[in-house]
């Protein structure tokens, strides 16, 4: 899919480590925040209901490559793209940019699941949801 969804996010002091750079684990939080902002922009809640059961998107794979550090008070541009959508899963890529320069790139794959009694059951992504997600990326 060609388009990307972009948000900006400032690095807070509490998110930095002793070296004064954005702590590596916060990149994952930023990716999730970007995904949630993307879904909110489409009117799609993270937790929904399907066939009387809760439906959600647990992560099954994540990764992040770091090219340059981000520091306290840096304003980052986070650009999300859907890079793959299967019958039951979606893979996002988030590029972290500072002043137009890529400083990190993360990926996360989530599986569409319904839950009952705390158990996850993967399910086919509903066609209406698939069309909404694909449409948003193709029109960006």
Buried (B, 14 or more C-beta within 10 A) or exposed (E): BEBBBBBEBEBEEEBBEEEEBBBEEBBBEBBBBBBBBBBEEEEBEEEBEBEEBEBBBEEEEBEBEBEEBBEBEBEBBBBBBBEEBEEEBBBBBBBBBBEEEBBBBBBBBBBBBBBEEEEEEBBEBEEEBBEBBBEBBEEB
